[in-house]
């Protein structure tokens, strides 16, 4: 789902930044993307991290998220002040969607190498 959510962000932001279409459809697509990515990411943490490190993993993810939540509005404001428009901001966010998609691909590849824990394969019963 992270792949789908991150790929949805790219055309949505490009439509908002580069076209004059009515923004309802791209905003609905963004809403779907913002639902899919966290819904897949946060529950995956205990599946891929050792039990004794789960709290640290959640804390690290929260810290990284909060850095992004603090940094990117500032960068977006600076970009808006420099360009006097929203197109550059939308391109920046589309670029972040590309980065998210690349990381989702890397996570999928790592999951396939590690036994497909995230793809819903049920765990084997003991002794089977």
N, C-alpha and C positions, 0 to 999 in steps of 0.2 A: 504493500500500500504506500510505502514511502516513495517508491519509484513513481507511482501514479500521481501522488500529491505533488511531488516536486516537478514533474513534467507539466502538470496543469498550470503551475505558476508562471511558467515562461510565456506561453501565448497570451495568458490573461494580462500580464503586465505589458507585453508588447502591444496588445490591442488598446490598452488604456493610454499608453504613452505615444503611440505612433499613428493612431487613427482618431477619427471624430465620431465613431459609432456610439450609440447610446450605451452608457457604462453598466447597465443592469446585468447583462450576460457575463461580461468579464468579472464583475464583482461576485456573481453567483459561483463562477468557476473558482475564484480565489477563496470563497467561503468553503467550498468543497475541499480544496487543497489544504486549507488551514485546519480542517477537521481530520483529514486523512493522515497527515504527517505526524502530529503528536499522538494520535490514536494508535499508530503503529510503533512509534519510537519509544515512548515511555514504558509500555508493558514489555518491551524487548529487553530492557536492561537486566532484570533478574534472570532472564534466560541465557544471557551470554556472559554474565559476570559471576564469579564464584560467590557463594552465599556470604562469606565473611567480608566481602568487599562491596556488597550491594549498596549499603548506605553511602559509602564513599563515592561510588559510581553515580548515584542519584545526586549527591551533593555537587560533584564535578559537572554533571550535565546542567544542573540548575545554575551554577556559577557561570558557565559558558553562555548559557541562554541569557542570563542577566547582563553579562558584558555586551552581548549583541543588542539587547533591548536598550541599553544605555548609549552605545556607540552609534548605531545606525540612524536613529532619529537625529542625532547631532550631525552626522555626515550628510544625511538627507537635507537638513536645513542649510548647511554650507553649500551643497550642490544647488539647491533651489535659489539661494542668494546669488550664486555666481552665474547661473544661467537664466534667471528670471522666468522660469517655466518648470513644468513638471515632467517633460519628456526625458530629461537626463535622469531624473529620479526613478522613473519607471524602467528605464534601461538598466540602472543599477540594480533594482529589485529583480528584474528578469535575469541579470547576471548571477545574482545570488541563487535564483532558482536553478541555474545551470550548475553552480557549485553544489547545491543540495542534491541534484540528480547524480552528479559524479560520485558524491559520497554514498548515496543510496546504492549505486552500482557496485562500489567497493565493498559495502556491507553485504550485499547479496552474494558477491563472489567469495567473501570470507565465510559466509554462512554455508555456502555449498561445500567449501573445503572442510568445514568443521562439523559436518553431519546434518545440515539443514534443520537446525533447531528452530529457526525463525519462520520456516515455511509451513509450519503446522504438522510436521511429521510427528505422530504420537510417540512418546517415549516407549521403549521396549520394557516389558514386564520383567522383573528379576527372574533369572533362570531360563529365559526364553532365548 
